[in-house]
Amino acid sequence: MKRLIFLLAAGCLSLQLHATIKVQLGAGLDLNGKQTFSNSALGEDGDVNTGVSLYGELLSSSKLVIGDMMYGIGMEYQLPREMKNLSPTQHSRQFAFLPIYATLKYSILPLTISPEVIVQGGYNFLVNEKNFEFDTTHALTANGGFYWAAGAGVNFKPFVVQIMYKSNQSSFKWSDVNLGELHSNNVNSQLSLQLGVRL
């Protein structure tokens, strides 16, 4: 998966070298969301507190018969956030994600105020590994996984307002002498309200 992301990024960068590059920078408020675990021994499904994200994108555009298509690569740092309503006996589950992704933005009416449809796909790196109920002395390892997002926005030139549904996947492995090796996949999903500037 990481090799695929590298090739995708290299391909996008080579296209960018022959096109006008735009930079989009912004921040988002990730509203209360959900996190699910495939193995309840490593975590219970629950709600996620509101968090903050910072993102940056390199974009270029192509004229279509109707509208404009923008494409490029981006990176987003989703600052640490926690699970809600944990019991006092549970460990604090704080986590952060760093997705690197390819993005497509279709502008329906490329005017001064332009509505856009947005899709993103890439690899999600798990930055903070405290998203579990066992401490690190039990040989727990955590890895990232697939990332995708979809939403819509309005470009006010140079400002951009976006609403995005984001899904971060990751996996956990925990080894114990008595229980053996436990595996779990988890998905964190949140709705994000974003404000940015496109230069």
C-alpha positions as CSV (number, residue, x, y, z in Angstrom):
1,M,0.0,0.0,0.0
2,K,2.8,2.4,0.8
3,R,4.5,1.7,-2.5
4,L,1.2,2.4,-4.3
5,I,0.9,5.8,-2.5
6,F,4.5,6.6,-3.4
7,L,3.9,5.9,-7.1
8,L,0.7,7.9,-7.0
9,A,2.4,10.8,-5.4
10,A,5.3,10.7,-7.9
11,G,2.8,10.5,-10.8
12,C,0.9,13.5,-9.5
13,L,4.1,15.5,-9.0
14,S,5.3,14.8,-12.5
15,L,2.0,16.1,-13.9
16,Q,2.3,19.2,-11.7
17,L,5.7,20.0,-13.2
18,H,3.9,20.7,-16.6
19,A,1.0,22.7,-15.1
20,T,0.2,25.8,-13.1
21,I,0.4,24.9,-9.5
22,K,-2.0,26.2,-6.9
23,V,-1.6,25.7,-3.1
24,Q,-4.5,25.3,-0.8
25,L,-4.0,25.6,2.9
26,G,-6.6,25.3,5.6
27,A,-7.9,24.1,8.9
28,G,-10.9,22.1,9.9
29,L,-13.2,21.4,12.8
30,D,-13.8,17.6,13.0
31,L,-17.2,17.2,14.7
32,N,-18.1,14.4,17.1
33,G,-17.7,11.1,15.2
34,K,-17.6,7.3,15.7
35,Q,-14.8,4.8,16.1
36,T,-15.4,1.0,15.6
37,F,-13.2,-2.0,16.4
38,S,-13.4,-5.4,14.8
39,N,-12.1,-7.0,18.0
40,S,-13.7,-5.8,21.3
41,A,-10.7,-7.2,23.3
42,L,-8.6,-4.3,21.9
43,G,-11.3,-1.6,22.2
44,E,-15.0,-1.0,22.3
45,D,-16.9,1.0,19.7
46,G,-17.7,4.5,20.8
47,D,-18.1,8.2,20.1
48,V,-15.1,10.5,19.3
49,N,-14.7,14.0,20.7
50,T,-14.4,17.0,18.4
51,G,-10.9,17.6,17.0
52,V,-9.0,20.0,14.8
53,S,-7.2,19.3,11.5
54,L,-4.6,21.2,9.5
55,Y,-4.1,20.5,5.8
56,G,-2.2,21.5,2.7
57,E,-2.6,20.6,-1.0
58,L,-0.8,21.0,-4.3
59,L,-3.3,21.4,-7.1
60,S,-3.4,21.9,-10.9
61,S,-6.5,22.2,-13.1
62,S,-7.9,21.2,-16.5
63,K,-10.7,22.7,-18.5
64,L,-13.6,20.4,-19.3
65,V,-16.5,20.8,-21.6
66,I,-18.6,21.8,-18.6
67,G,-16.7,23.1,-15.6
68,D,-13.1,22.6,-14.3
69,M,-11.3,19.6,-12.8
70,M,-8.6,20.1,-10.2
71,Y,-6.3,17.3,-9.2
72,G,-3.3,17.0,-6.9
73,I,-1.9,15.6,-3.7
74,G,-2.5,16.6,-0.1
75,M,-1.6,15.9,3.5
76,E,-3.6,16.5,6.7
77,Y,-2.6,16.4,10.3
78,Q,-5.6,15.5,12.5
79,L,-4.5,16.7,15.9
80,P,-5.0,14.3,18.9
81,R,-8.6,13.7,20.0
82,E,-10.1,11.3,22.5
83,M,-12.9,8.7,22.8
84,K,-16.0,10.0,24.7
85,N,-17.6,8.6,27.9
86,L,-15.0,6.1,28.8
87,S,-15.4,4.4,32.2
88,P,-12.8,5.3,34.9
89,T,-11.2,1.8,34.6
90,Q,-10.4,2.2,30.9
91,H,-7.2,3.7,29.7
92,S,-7.4,7.1,28.0
93,R,-7.6,6.5,24.2
94,Q,-6.1,9.6,22.5
95,F,-5.1,9.3,18.9
96,A,-4.0,11.4,15.9
97,F,-3.9,10.6,12.2
98,L,-1.8,11.8,9.2
99,P,-3.4,10.9,5.9
100,I,-1.5,11.5,2.6
101,Y,-3.9,11.5,-0.3
102,A,-4.7,12.2,-3.9
103,T,-7.6,14.6,-4.5
104,L,-10.0,15.5,-7.3
105,K,-12.2,18.6,-7.2
106,Y,-14.8,19.2,-9.8
107,S,-16.0,22.8,-10.2
108,I,-19.4,22.9,-11.7
109,L,-19.5,26.6,-12.4
110,P,-16.0,28.1,-12.6
111,L,-17.1,31.6,-11.7
112,T,-16.1,34.1,-8.9
113,I,-18.2,31.9,-6.5
114,S,-17.8,28.3,-7.6
115,P,-19.4,25.2,-6.0
116,E,-17.2,22.1,-6.0
117,V,-17.5,18.3,-5.5
118,I,-14.5,16.8,-3.7
119,V,-13.1,13.2,-3.4
120,Q,-9.9,12.1,-1.7
121,G,-8.1,8.7,-1.3
122,G,-4.8,7.6,0.1
123,Y,-2.9,6.1,3.1
124,N,-3.5,7.0,6.7
125,F,-0.6,7.0,9.1
126,L,-1.5,6.5,12.8
127,V,0.6,9.1,14.6
128,N,-0.4,8.6,18.2
129,E,-0.6,5.0,19.4
130,K,-2.6,5.4,22.6
131,N,-5.8,4.2,21.0
132,F,-6.1,1.0,23.0
133,E,-6.9,-0.4,26.4
134,F,-3.6,-2.2,27.1
135,D,-0.3,-0.4,27.8
136,T,2.8,-0.7,25.6
137,T,4.5,-3.3,27.8
138,H,2.2,-5.9,26.2
139,A,3.9,-5.7,22.8
140,L,1.1,-3.9,21.0
141,T,1.9,-2.6,17.5
142,A,-0.3,-0.2,15.6
143,N,-0.4,0.6,11.9
144,G,-2.2,2.9,9.5
145,G,-4.5,2.0,6.7
146,F,-6.7,3.2,3.9
147,Y,-8.0,6.8,4.0
148,W,-10.9,8.2,2.0
149,A,-13.0,11.4,2.2
150,A,-15.8,12.9,0.1
151,G,-17.7,16.2,0.3
152,A,-18.5,19.5,-1.3
153,G,-17.2,23.0,-1.1
154,V,-17.6,26.6,-2.3
155,N,-14.7,28.6,-3.7
156,F,-15.0,32.3,-2.9
157,K,-11.6,33.1,-4.5
158,P,-9.2,32.9,-2.8
159,F,-11.2,31.5,0.2
160,V,-12.6,28.0,0.2
161,V,-15.3,26.5,2.5
162,Q,-15.6,22.7,2.5
163,I,-17.7,20.1,4.3
164,M,-16.1,16.6,4.2
165,Y,-16.9,13.2,5.5
166,K,-13.6,11.5,6.4
167,S,-12.8,7.8,7.2
168,N,-9.4,6.7,8.7
169,Q,-8.6,3.0,8.9
170,S,-5.9,1.5,11.1
171,S,-4.9,-1.9,12.5
172,F,-3.7,-3.2,15.9
173,K,-1.8,-6.4,17.0
174,W,-1.3,-7.3,20.6
175,S,0.7,-10.3,21.8
176,D,0.3,-12.0,25.1
177,V,1.7,-15.3,26.5
178,N,-1.7,-16.5,27.7
179,L,-4.1,-15.1,25.1
180,G,-1.8,-15.4,22.1
181,E,-1.9,-12.9,19.3
182,L,-4.9,-10.6,19.0
183,H,-5.7,-8.5,15.9
184,S,-8.2,-5.7,15.4
185,N,-9.1,-3.3,12.6
186,N,-10.7,0.0,13.5
187,V,-12.3,2.8,11.6
188,N,-12.6,6.4,12.7
189,S,-15.1,8.6,10.9
190,Q,-15.9,12.2,11.4
191,L,-17.6,15.1,9.6
192,S,-15.3,18.1,9.1
193,L,-16.1,21.7,8.5
194,Q,-13.1,23.3,6.8
195,L,-12.0,26.8,5.9
196,G,-9.0,27.4,3.6
197,V,-7.3,29.7,1.1
198,R,-6.3,28.7,-2.4
199,L,-3.3,30.7,-3.8
